[in-house]
Amino acid sequence: FAFVGPMAFDVGAVIGNFLLAYFAHAGQRGPAPVDGYPDWLLQQTVDVWNLFEKKFRALWSEHATGDAFGNGLFESPEGKSGLRDEQDRFLKTLFKESLEFGGCKMIRRILGLAHVEDMESIANPEMRARCETFALNFGRELILGAGGFASIAEVAAAAKQAVQP
């Protein structure tokens, strides 16, 4: 599933889906999973963003030309520094918007018409409600507090903390 529009929609969808799977896992495997899968899901969330950011920066640096930029504009030390500053600014905004879209995705997949099987497959209604509540609260936190996260590792740590008793 892809979308022609803001890049953060697709990036956020990936993040939101990993986090939904994370929050649903306790309901699928019991309250104290020992298989390592929840940590793996959070690590995948971190790895996907970090690898995306690294590749995005590399491609942008490699192809820093176009109608708006003359050839050689970014070859000097000042030009390279300016390009890094613009990449930092752009990626900070993209990260924030991706978290916001991810939070929306999480909420939509629980409250909307297109439910996520990870939650739907939890047989115990109380456990399912608990997992959905964790995910809904965290989705809300991503939407309202996205600017407060400095890194995807902080997001993963906050998700882990959100399910602690």
C-alpha positions in Angstrom: 0.0 0.0 0.0 1.5 3.3 -1.0 0.3 6.9 -1.3 1.0 9.7 -3.7 1.4 12.6 -1.3 3.5 13.5 1.7 6.5 11.2 2.1 5.8 11.0 5.8 2.6 9.1 5.2 4.4 6.0 3.9 7.2 6.2 6.4 4.7 6.7 9.2 2.7 3.8 8.1 5.7 1.5 8.4 6.5 2.9 11.9 2.8 2.6 13.0 2.5 -0.9 11.8 5.6 -2.1 13.7 4.3 -0.4 16.8 0.8 -1.9 16.4 2.4 -5.4 16.2 4.5 -4.5 19.3 1.5 -3.5 21.4 -0.6 -6.5 20.2 2.1 -9.1 21.0 1.4 -9.3 24.7 -2.2 -10.3 23.9 -1.1 -12.9 21.5 1.6 -14.5 23.5 0.7 -13.8 27.1 1.8 -11.1 29.5 5.4 -12.2 29.8 6.7 -13.2 26.4 10.1 -14.8 26.4 10.6 -15.2 22.6 12.3 -11.8 22.1 9.8 -10.8 19.4 8.6 -7.6 21.1 12.2 -6.3 21.3 12.8 -7.4 17.7 9.8 -5.4 16.6 11.1 -2.3 18.3 14.6 -2.8 16.9 13.1 -3.1 13.4 11.3 0.2 14.0 14.6 1.8 14.9 16.5 0.1 12.1 14.0 1.0 9.4 14.1 4.7 10.3 17.8 4.8 10.7 18.6 3.0 7.5 16.0 5.1 5.6 17.6 8.3 6.9 21.1 7.1 6.1 20.1 6.1 2.5 18.0 9.2 2.0 21.0 11.5 3.0 23.4 9.5 0.8 21.1 9.8 -2.2 20.4 13.5 -1.6 24.2 14.2 -1.3 25.0 12.1 -4.4 22.3 13.8 -6.5 22.4 17.4 -5.1 21.6 18.9 -8.4 18.5 19.9 -10.2 16.7 23.0 -11.5 17.1 24.8 -8.2 20.8 24.0 -7.7 23.6 24.8 -10.1 26.3 22.4 -10.7 29.0 22.7 -8.1 26.9 24.5 -5.6 27.6 22.0 -2.8 31.2 21.2 -3.6 32.9 23.8 -1.3 33.2 23.2 2.4 30.5 25.9 3.0 28.3 24.3 0.4 28.6 20.9 2.0 27.9 22.4 5.4 24.8 24.1 4.0 23.6 20.9 2.4 24.0 19.0 5.7 22.1 21.8 7.5 19.2 21.6 5.0 19.2 17.8 5.2 19.1 18.0 9.0 16.2 20.5 8.9 14.2 18.5 6.3 14.7 15.1 8.1 13.8 16.6 11.4 10.5 17.7 9.9 10.0 14.4 8.1 10.7 12.5 11.3 8.1 14.5 13.2 5.5 14.2 10.5 6.2 10.5 10.1 5.5 10.0 13.8 2.3 11.9 13.6 1.2 9.9 10.6 2.2 6.7 12.4 0.1 7.7 15.4 -2.9 8.3 13.1 -2.3 5.0 11.4 -2.3 3.2 14.8 -5.6 4.9 15.9 -7.3 4.3 12.5 -6.4 0.6 12.5 -8.1 0.2 15.9 -11.1 2.6 15.7 -11.6 2.7 11.9 -13.1 0.2 9.5 -9.8 -1.5 8.4 -8.8 -3.2 11.6 -5.4 -4.8 12.1 -5.3 -8.6 12.5 -2.7 -8.4 15.2 -5.3 -6.9 17.5 -8.3 -8.7 16.1 -6.8 -12.1 16.7 -6.5 -11.6 20.5 -9.1 -14.0 21.8 -9.4 -12.6 25.4 -11.5 -9.5 25.2 -10.0 -7.9 28.3 -6.5 -8.5 27.0 -7.4 -7.2 23.6 -8.9 -4.1 25.2 -5.7 -3.6 27.2 -3.5 -3.9 24.1 -5.7 -1.6 22.1 -5.7 0.9 24.9 -1.9 0.9 25.0 -1.7 1.3 21.3 -4.4 4.1 21.2 -2.6 6.0 24.0 0.7 5.7 22.3 -0.7 6.7 18.9 -2.1 9.8 20.6 1.3 10.5 22.2 2.9 10.3 18.7 0.4 12.7 17.3 0.5 15.3 20.0 4.1 14.9 21.2 6.0 14.0 18.0 8.2 17.0 18.3 9.4 15.9 21.8 11.2 12.8 20.4 14.8 13.4 19.3 15.3 10.0 17.8 13.5 6.8 16.8 15.4 5.1 19.7 13.5 7.4 22.1 10.2 6.4 20.4 11.1 2.7 20.9 12.0 3.3 24.5 8.8 5.2 25.1 6.8 2.3 23.6 8.5 -0.1 25.8 7.8 2.1 28.8 4.1 2.5 27.8 3.4 -1.2 28.5 5.3 -1.5 31.8 3.0 -2.2 34.8 
